[in-house]
Amino acid sequence: MASADQDPTATADRILDRARVFAVVGASPSTWRPSHGVMQVLLGHGYEVVPIRPGVEEVLGRRAYPDLASVPEEVTIDVVDIFRRSDRAGAHVDEAIALGVPAVWLQLGVIDHEAAERARAAGLDVVMDRCPAMELDRRRRRGGASPGA
C-alpha cells in the first residue's frame, strides 16, 4: 500500500478505501474510552475490528487478543490502529512490520516519527496523529465512500 507521497489526507483516504480489517491496539471495553468509540464508528462504516488488549476477553462482541502475534493467521489485518502512548507506539509499529500488515495508523496525539519512518521504509502506509473516525466523518461530509469503494 505504501506510496512515496507524504500527504496525510491522501494516505488516510487510501487506507480507508482499501482496508477491511482494523486491529485496534489498546482497545478498551470501557464505553467512555476513545478506542471504544472509534471501534464503534469503524464497525458502523462496514469495517471489521480486531481488539488487541492483554487481559481482556472481548470488546464489542469481538474476541480480544493480547498482542498482534496472537491473532490467528486466517485473520487478515489491513491496518494496525494504535491507541497507546507515543513512547510505546514504536513496539506495535514494529509488530505490524514483522507481520507484513500493509498500514499503521497512530491515533490523535500518538506521535513517533522514527517508528513511522521504519514503517514507511518497510513499505507500509502510515498515518500519524489523526483519527480514522474523524477522517470517515470528513469523507462523509464531502461525499466519500466507506470500505472497499
Secondary structure, DSSP 8 states (H G I E B T S, - for coil): ---S---HHHHHHHHHHH--EEEEET--S-TTSHHHHHHHHHHHTT-EEEEE-TT-SEETTEE-BSSGGGS-TTS---EEEE-S-HHHHHHHHHHHHHHT-SEEEE-TT---HHHHHHHHHTT-EEEES--HHHHHHHHHHTT---TT-
